């Protein structure tokens, strides 16, 4: 499982012109599910998303987590993140989980984050053509692996 996280002042996902998920300050996480992902990866990624220190403390050092700040979390499934780009000029998708497996794992991740982060977890719409807009704060962007 991969998650490209971005610290944001705001982010939103729209589908066919309708907003399906939006947050103020917090993290936007684009999530790629791989074939081997299961409960262990879900638990590890939920912990990393909520505990990874990407927010400034009182001294201006990046030393606070989403759990510390109480910011929002916007999870967006993105199968292209798990693509094989090592060779050629076209990505391969054999390294991404099949849609049925990916949906189940993504939903477990969403449930795990919601259970652990009462400040709010929003989501895009799995499998939909989405427009994601954000204001990256910093910019601060990290690639996490579970």
N, CA and C atoms as a LAMMPS dump frame, in Angstrom:
ITEM: TIMESTEP
0
ITEM: NUMBER OF ATOMS
438
ITEM: BOX BOUNDS ff ff ff
-5.0000000000000000e+02 5.0000000000000000e+02
-5.0000000000000000e+02 5.0000000000000000e+02
-5.0000000000000000e+02 5.0000000000000000e+02
ITEM: ATOMS id mol type element x y z
1 1 1 N 0.851 -1.172 0
2 1 2 C 0 0 0
3 1 3 C 0.894 1.231 0
4 2 1 N 0.497 2.176 -0.816
5 2 2 C 1.212 3.44 -0.93
6 2 3 C 0.253 4.575 -0.629
7 3 1 N 0.757 5.631 -0.04
8 3 2 C -0.047 6.837 0.142
9 3 3 C 0.835 8.044 -0.113
10 4 1 N 0.437 8.852 -1.071
11 4 2 C 1.095 10.131 -1.316
12 4 3 C 0.323 11.146 -0.491
13 5 1 N 0.967 11.644 0.575
14 5 2 C 0.267 12.572 1.474
15 5 3 C 0.752 13.987 1.215
16 6 1 N -0.193 14.9 1.295
17 6 2 C 0.117 16.313 1.127
18 6 3 C -0.536 17.088 2.258
19 7 1 N 0.255 17.921 2.918
20 7 2 C -0.298 18.804 3.946
21 7 3 C -1.03 19.918 3.205
22 8 1 N -2.283 20.138 3.575
23 8 2 C -3.11 21.098 2.848
24 8 3 C -3.778 22.087 3.802
25 9 1 N -4.106 23.252 3.254
26 9 2 C -4.969 24.18 3.989
27 9 3 C -6.419 23.891 3.669
28 10 1 N -6.651 23.252 2.491
29 10 2 C -7.981 22.783 2.119
30 10 3 C -7.841 21.838 0.942
31 11 1 N -8.809 20.941 0.819
32 11 2 C -8.845 20.009 -0.317
33 11 3 C -10.274 19.541 -0.513
34 12 1 N -10.599 19.204 -1.764
35 12 2 C -11.943 18.71 -2.063
36 12 3 C -11.893 17.776 -3.252
37 13 1 N -12.876 16.875 -3.293
38 13 2 C -13.045 15.943 -4.405
39 13 3 C -14.442 16.15 -4.958
40 14 1 N -14.517 16.297 -6.27
41 14 2 C -15.821 16.399 -6.919
42 14 3 C -15.97 15.284 -7.948
43 15 1 N -17.202 14.855 -8.116
44 15 2 C -17.562 13.871 -9.127
45 15 3 C -18.757 14.444 -9.876
46 16 1 N -18.606 14.612 -11.185
47 16 2 C -19.68 15.165 -12.027
48 16 3 C -20.212 16.479 -11.46
49 17 1 N -19.312 17.313 -10.947
50 17 2 C -19.693 18.621 -10.438
51 17 3 C -20.177 18.65 -9.003
52 18 1 N -20.366 17.499 -8.375
53 18 2 C -20.831 17.434 -6.986
54 18 3 C -19.657 17.151 -6.051
55 19 1 N -19.557 17.912 -4.97
56 19 2 C -18.514 17.666 -3.969
57 19 3 C -18.882 16.418 -3.18
58 20 1 N -17.957 15.441 -3.169
59 20 2 C -18.204 14.198 -2.43
60 20 3 C -17.358 14.112 -1.168
61 21 1 N -16.33 14.961 -1.049
62 21 2 C -15.484 14.998 0.134
63 21 3 C -14.72 16.301 0.173
64 22 1 N -14.607 16.899 1.359
65 22 2 C -13.873 18.161 1.488
66 22 3 C -13.358 18.301 2.911
67 23 1 N -12.179 18.898 3.04
68 23 2 C -11.59 19.183 4.351
69 23 3 C -10.986 20.585 4.345
70 24 1 N -10.803 21.103 5.539
71 24 2 C -10.018 22.313 5.738
72 24 3 C -8.576 21.893 5.965
73 25 1 N -7.873 22.522 6.903
74 25 2 C -6.486 22.147 7.161
75 25 3 C -6.359 20.675 7.555
76 26 1 N -5.363 20.016 6.987
77 26 2 C -5.137 18.611 7.297
78 26 3 C -4.297 17.934 6.254
79 27 1 N -4.65 16.675 5.933
80 27 2 C -3.895 15.88 4.965
81 27 3 C -4.804 15.353 3.864
82 28 1 N -4.313 15.446 2.639
83 28 2 C -4.897 14.755 1.503
84 28 3 C -4.008 13.545 1.266
85 29 1 N -4.603 12.366 1.183
86 29 2 C -3.843 11.142 0.933
87 29 3 C -4.381 10.458 -0.311
88 30 1 N -3.543 10.368 -1.334
89 30 2 C -3.846 9.589 -2.527
90 30 3 C -3.327 8.189 -2.248
91 31 1 N -4.193 7.188 -2.319
92 31 2 C -3.869 5.839 -1.838
93 31 3 C -3.888 4.831 -2.984
94 32 1 N -2.769 4.111 -3.132
95 32 2 C -2.667 3.034 -4.112
96 32 3 C -2.626 1.694 -3.399
97 33 1 N -3.479 0.782 -3.817
98 33 2 C -3.562 -0.545 -3.199
99 33 3 C -2.849 -1.548 -4.105
100 34 1 N -2.01 -2.393 -3.49
101 34 2 C -1.259 -3.405 -4.221
102 34 3 C -1.831 -4.792 -3.906
103 35 1 N -1.569 -5.784 -4.771
104 35 2 C -2.182 -7.114 -4.604
105 35 3 C -1.936 -7.783 -3.253
106 36 1 N -0.804 -7.566 -2.629
107 36 2 C -0.483 -8.224 -1.363
108 36 3 C -1.081 -7.526 -0.144
109 37 1 N -1.755 -6.401 -0.332
110 37 2 C -2.261 -5.62 0.795
111 37 3 C -3.444 -6.297 1.476
112 38 1 N -3.42 -6.233 2.811
113 38 2 C -4.484 -6.809 3.627
114 38 3 C -4.581 -6.067 4.944
115 39 1 N -5.043 -6.761 5.962
116 39 2 C -5.291 -6.128 7.254
117 39 3 C -4.032 -5.53 7.888
118 40 1 N -2.894 -6.194 7.742
119 40 2 C -1.657 -5.66 8.328
120 40 3 C -1.284 -4.323 7.695
121 41 1 N -1.418 -4.213 6.379
122 41 2 C -1.088 -2.968 5.69
123 41 3 C -2.105 -1.879 6.025
124 42 1 N -3.372 -2.261 6.169
125 42 2 C -4.403 -1.292 6.556
126 42 3 C -4.075 -0.704 7.922
127 43 1 N -3.768 -1.547 8.894
128 43 2 C -3.461 -1.077 10.247
129 43 3 C -2.226 -0.191 10.253
130 44 1 N -1.192 -0.625 9.535
131 44 2 C 0.042 0.177 9.502
132 44 3 C -0.188 1.52 8.825
133 45 1 N -0.905 1.533 7.699
134 45 2 C -1.112 2.79 6.994
135 45 3 C -2.006 3.729 7.796
136 46 1 N -3.037 3.216 8.422
137 46 2 C -3.895 4.073 9.253
138 46 3 C -3.057 4.737 10.347
139 47 1 N -2.2 3.962 10.986
140 47 2 C -1.319 4.516 12.011
141 47 3 C -0.376 5.569 11.467
142 48 1 N 0.164 5.321 10.292
143 48 2 C 1.096 6.279 9.69
144 48 3 C 0.377 7.551 9.253
145 49 1 N -0.798 7.42 8.644
146 49 2 C -1.535 8.603 8.204
147 49 3 C -1.876 9.514 9.379
148 50 1 N -2.281 8.92 10.471
149 50 2 C -2.702 9.711 11.624
150 50 3 C -1.537 10.129 12.516
151 51 1 N -0.43 9.404 12.468
152 51 2 C 0.682 9.678 13.369
153 51 3 C 1.913 10.301 12.744
154 52 1 N 1.987 10.348 11.408
155 52 2 C 3.179 10.89 10.747
156 52 3 C 3.278 12.388 11.02
157 53 1 N 4.446 12.822 11.456
158 53 2 C 4.603 14.205 11.903
159 53 3 C 4.962 15.121 10.732
160 54 1 N 3.968 15.878 10.273
161 54 2 C 4.151 16.773 9.12
162 54 3 C 3.679 18.197 9.398
163 55 1 N 3.243 18.458 10.626
164 55 2 C 2.745 19.786 10.989
165 55 3 C 3.716 20.455 11.958
166 56 1 N 3.787 21.776 11.891
167 56 2 C 4.732 22.542 12.708
168 56 3 C 4.287 22.595 14.165
169 57 1 N 5.29 22.558 15.052
170 57 2 C 5.034 22.758 16.475
171 57 3 C 5.202 24.251 16.789
172 58 1 N 5.179 24.614 18.054
173 58 2 C 5.275 26.023 18.464
174 58 3 C 6.585 26.672 18.032
175 59 1 N 7.636 25.858 17.846
176 59 2 C 8.933 26.391 17.424
177 59 3 C 9.099 26.38 15.904
178 60 1 N 8.062 25.947 15.193
179 60 2 C 8.12 25.923 13.736
180 60 3 C 8.734 24.659 13.154
181 61 1 N 9.056 23.677 13.988
182 61 2 C 9.607 22.41 13.509
183 61 3 C 8.491 21.45 13.138
184 62 1 N 8.706 20.667 12.09
185 62 2 C 7.716 19.666 11.675
186 62 3 C 7.775 18.539 12.693
187 63 1 N 6.863 18.62 13.675
188 63 2 C 6.936 17.709 14.817
189 63 3 C 5.565 17.28 15.341
190 64 1 N 4.481 17.628 14.611
191 64 2 C 3.143 17.285 15.075
192 64 3 C 2.423 16.463 14.013
193 65 1 N 1.563 15.571 14.479
194 65 2 C 0.818 14.687 13.575
195 65 3 C -0.61 15.195 13.369
196 66 1 N -1.315 14.542 12.477
197 66 2 C -2.721 14.849 12.259
198 66 3 C -3.524 14.61 13.539
199 67 1 N -3.202 13.545 14.254
200 67 2 C -3.871 13.281 15.534
201 67 3 C -3.622 14.408 16.531
202 68 1 N -2.41 14.97 16.508
203 68 2 C -2.079 16.078 17.408
204 68 3 C -2.849 17.346 17.062
205 69 1 N -3.003 17.621 15.777
206 69 2 C -3.614 18.882 15.345
207 69 3 C -5.131 18.814 15.243
208 70 1 N -5.68 17.613 15.079
209 70 2 C -7.117 17.472 14.907
210 70 3 C -7.607 17.915 13.543
211 71 1 N -6.703 17.966 12.573
212 71 2 C -7.083 18.361 11.215
213 71 3 C -7.868 17.277 10.494
214 72 1 N -8.337 17.611 9.304
215 72 2 C -9.102 16.668 8.504
216 72 3 C -8.207 15.741 7.696
217 73 1 N -8.77 14.619 7.3
218 73 2 C -8.087 13.653 6.435
219 73 3 C -9.003 13.368 5.263
220 74 1 N -8.483 13.535 4.058
221 74 2 C -9.228 13.23 2.84
222 74 3 C -8.511 12.105 2.123
223 75 1 N -9.142 10.924 2.075
224 75 2 C -8.579 9.749 1.422
225 75 3 C -9.162 9.614 0.02
226 76 1 N -8.274 9.432 -0.963
227 76 2 C -8.705 9.279 -2.347
228 76 3 C -8.003 8.062 -2.937
229 77 1 N -8.772 7.078 -3.357
230 77 2 C -8.196 5.895 -3.989
231 77 3 C -7.633 6.29 -5.353
232 78 1 N -6.398 5.877 -5.624
233 78 2 C -5.757 6.209 -6.899
234 78 3 C -4.913 5.026 -7.362
235 79 1 N -5.502 4.175 -8.211
236 79 2 C -4.814 2.961 -8.637
237 79 3 C -3.544 3.274 -9.422
238 80 1 N -3.463 4.413 -10.082
239 80 2 C -2.275 4.744 -10.873
240 80 3 C -1.039 4.925 -9.997
241 81 1 N -1.233 5.191 -8.716
242 81 2 C -0.101 5.343 -7.8
243 81 3 C 0.674 4.034 -7.662
244 82 1 N -0.001 2.914 -7.828
245 82 2 C 0.636 1.603 -7.702
246 82 3 C 1.154 1.069 -9.037
247 83 1 N 1.179 1.905 -10.06
248 83 2 C 1.615 1.469 -11.389
249 83 3 C 3.111 1.143 -11.415
250 84 1 N 3.482 0.254 -12.324
251 84 2 C 4.884 -0.073 -12.574
252 84 3 C 5.382 0.89 -13.652
253 85 1 N 6.308 1.756 -13.271
254 85 2 C 6.84 2.769 -14.196
255 85 3 C 8.334 2.596 -14.441
256 86 1 N 8.855 1.418 -14.137
257 86 2 C 10.303 1.201 -14.202
258 86 3 C 10.867 1.184 -15.61
259 87 1 N 10.079 0.849 -16.594
260 87 2 C 10.635 0.795 -17.945
261 87 3 C 9.604 1.27 -18.954
262 88 1 N 10.089 1.608 -20.119
263 88 2 C 9.202 2.013 -21.2
264 88 3 C 8.583 3.377 -20.975
265 89 1 N 7.633 3.694 -21.83
266 89 2 C 6.984 5.002 -21.794
267 89 3 C 5.494 4.894 -21.482
268 90 1 N 5.081 3.709 -21.035
269 90 2 C 3.686 3.51 -20.672
270 90 3 C 3.648 2.728 -19.363
271 91 1 N 2.828 3.176 -18.391
272 91 2 C 2.772 2.449 -17.12
273 91 3 C 2.099 1.099 -17.27
274 92 1 N 2.517 0.172 -16.423
275 92 2 C 1.869 -1.133 -16.331
276 92 3 C 1.097 -1.197 -15.03
277 93 1 N -0.022 -1.891 -15.04
278 93 2 C -0.869 -1.908 -13.853
279 93 3 C -0.974 -3.268 -13.19
280 94 1 N -0.093 -4.202 -13.541
281 94 2 C -0.102 -5.51 -12.885
282 94 3 C 0.333 -5.395 -11.426
283 95 1 N 0.939 -4.282 -11.05
284 95 2 C 1.38 -4.067 -9.67
285 95 3 C 0.285 -3.433 -8.809
286 96 1 N -0.858 -3.085 -9.409
287 96 2 C -2.003 -2.551 -8.666
288 96 3 C -2.999 -3.682 -8.41
289 97 1 N -3.667 -3.61 -7.271
290 97 2 C -4.674 -4.628 -6.944
291 97 3 C -5.852 -4.542 -7.909
292 98 1 N -6.48 -5.673 -8.142
293 98 2 C -7.698 -5.712 -8.956
294 98 3 C -8.776 -4.868 -8.272
295 99 1 N -9.693 -4.296 -9.052
296 99 2 C -10.681 -3.374 -8.479
297 99 3 C -11.464 -3.912 -7.277
298 100 1 N -11.929 -5.139 -7.31
299 100 2 C -12.717 -5.674 -6.186
300 100 3 C -11.879 -5.748 -4.907
301 101 1 N -10.642 -6.228 -5.029
302 101 2 C -9.763 -6.293 -3.863
303 101 3 C -9.414 -4.892 -3.388
304 102 1 N -9.079 -4.007 -4.308
305 102 2 C -8.689 -2.641 -3.95
306 102 3 C -9.821 -1.927 -3.221
307 103 1 N -11.041 -2.086 -3.708
308 103 2 C -12.193 -1.442 -3.052
309 103 3 C -12.329 -1.929 -1.61
310 104 1 N -12.244 -3.228 -1.401
311 104 2 C -12.395 -3.792 -0.056
312 104 3 C -11.301 -3.288 0.879
313 105 1 N -10.065 -3.274 0.415
314 105 2 C -8.947 -2.814 1.246
315 105 3 C -9.072 -1.315 1.518
316 106 1 N -9.415 -0.546 0.496
317 106 2 C -9.572 0.903 0.674
318 106 3 C -10.682 1.191 1.688
319 107 1 N -11.789 0.482 1.605
320 107 2 C -12.887 0.699 2.555
321 107 3 C -12.484 0.336 3.976
322 108 1 N -11.657 -0.705 4.132
323 108 2 C -11.153 -1.051 5.472
324 108 3 C -10.239 0.048 6
325 109 1 N -9.42 0.628 5.124
326 109 2 C -8.556 1.74 5.536
327 109 3 C -9.413 2.934 5.956
328 110 1 N -10.417 3.249 5.186
329 110 2 C -11.313 4.354 5.506
330 110 3 C -11.982 4.123 6.864
331 111 1 N -12.485 2.918 7.09
332 111 2 C -13.124 2.585 8.372
333 111 3 C -12.136 2.691 9.533
334 112 1 N -10.909 2.197 9.324
335 112 2 C -9.895 2.236 10.386
336 112 3 C -9.542 3.677 10.738
337 113 1 N -9.401 4.529 9.739
338 113 2 C -9.074 5.934 9.998
339 113 3 C -10.232 6.641 10.695
340 114 1 N -11.445 6.372 10.26
341 114 2 C -12.622 6.998 10.889
342 114 3 C -12.761 6.572 12.35
343 115 1 N -12.463 5.319 12.643
344 115 2 C -12.563 4.829 14.02
345 115 3 C -11.529 5.482 14.93
346 116 1 N -10.382 5.845 14.376
347 116 2 C -9.275 6.379 15.183
348 116 3 C -9.161 7.898 15.14
349 117 1 N -9.904 8.555 14.24
350 117 2 C -9.743 10.007 14.076
351 117 3 C -11.108 10.712 14.081
352 118 1 N -11.635 10.976 15.269
353 118 2 C -12.966 11.583 15.355
354 118 3 C -13.037 13.003 14.792
355 119 1 N -11.89 13.622 14.537
356 119 2 C -11.899 14.98 13.988
357 119 3 C -12.443 15.018 12.57
358 120 1 N -12.481 13.886 11.884
359 120 2 C -13.104 13.842 10.574
360 120 3 C -12.252 13.231 9.486
361 121 1 N -12.841 12.283 8.772
362 121 2 C -12.208 11.633 7.629
363 121 3 C -13.21 11.652 6.483
364 122 1 N -12.801 12.235 5.384
365 122 2 C -13.623 12.316 4.187
366 122 3 C -13.014 11.412 3.125
367 123 1 N -13.748 11.202 2.035
368 123 2 C -13.27 10.301 0.997
369 123 3 C -13.76 10.747 -0.37
370 124 1 N -13.013 10.326 -1.384
371 124 2 C -13.491 10.441 -2.749
372 124 3 C -14.475 9.31 -3.003
373 125 1 N -14.781 9.038 -4.262
374 125 2 C -15.692 7.945 -4.616
375 125 3 C -14.904 6.897 -5.384
376 126 1 N -14.781 5.718 -4.802
377 126 2 C -13.969 4.662 -5.395
378 126 3 C -14.417 4.376 -6.828
379 127 1 N -13.46 4.33 -7.742
380 127 2 C -13.715 3.967 -9.128
381 127 3 C -14.297 5.066 -9.998
382 128 1 N -14.642 6.196 -9.411
383 128 2 C -15.234 7.294 -10.184
384 128 3 C -14.137 8.14 -10.821
385 129 1 N -14.506 8.859 -11.871
386 129 2 C -13.622 9.881 -12.434
387 129 3 C -13.776 11.11 -11.536
388 130 1 N -12.713 11.437 -10.797
389 130 2 C -12.782 12.495 -9.786
390 130 3 C -11.908 13.678 -10.181
391 131 1 N -12.316 14.842 -9.726
392 131 2 C -11.471 16.022 -9.793
393 131 3 C -11.058 16.335 -8.355
394 132 1 N -9.752 16.4 -8.141
395 132 2 C -9.217 16.661 -6.811
396 132 3 C -8.563 18.034 -6.839
397 133 1 N -9 18.902 -5.948
398 133 2 C -8.38 20.22 -5.844
399 133 3 C -7.833 20.383 -4.434
400 134 1 N -6.729 21.086 -4.342
401 134 2 C -6.087 21.26 -3.046
402 134 3 C -5.239 22.503 -3.037
403 135 1 N -4.995 22.991 -1.829
404 135 2 C -3.996 24.032 -1.607
405 135 3 C -2.938 23.368 -0.74
406 136 1 N -1.791 23.017 -1.37
407 136 2 C -0.709 22.347 -0.677
408 136 3 C -0.027 23.357 0.231
409 137 1 N 0.106 23.031 1.489
410 137 2 C 0.662 23.929 2.498
411 137 3 C 2.145 23.637 2.685
412 138 1 N 2.988 24.479 2.158
413 138 2 C 4.433 24.318 2.322
414 138 3 C 5.22 24.592 1.058
415 139 1 N 5.18 23.765 0.056
416 139 2 C 4.497 22.478 -0.044
417 139 3 C 5.177 21.408 0.814
418 140 1 N 4.351 20.55 1.361
419 140 2 C 4.832 19.42 2.147
420 140 3 C 4.162 18.176 1.561
421 141 1 N 4.981 17.277 0.99
422 141 2 C 4.482 16.07 0.347
423 141 3 C 5.417 14.909 0.668
424 142 1 N 4.848 13.763 1.059
425 142 2 C 5.631 12.577 1.359
426 142 3 C 4.962 11.344 0.746
427 143 1 N 5.776 10.361 0.367
428 143 2 C 5.274 9.077 -0.086
429 143 3 C 5.475 8.075 1.039
430 144 1 N 4.376 7.514 1.526
431 144 2 C 4.416 6.519 2.608
432 144 3 C 4.143 5.139 2.03
433 145 1 N 4.81 4.129 2.587
434 145 2 C 4.555 2.734 2.258
435 145 3 C 4.179 1.998 3.525
436 146 1 N 3.216 1.09 3.409
437 146 2 C 2.823 0.286 4.569
438 146 3 C 3.407 -1.104 4.435
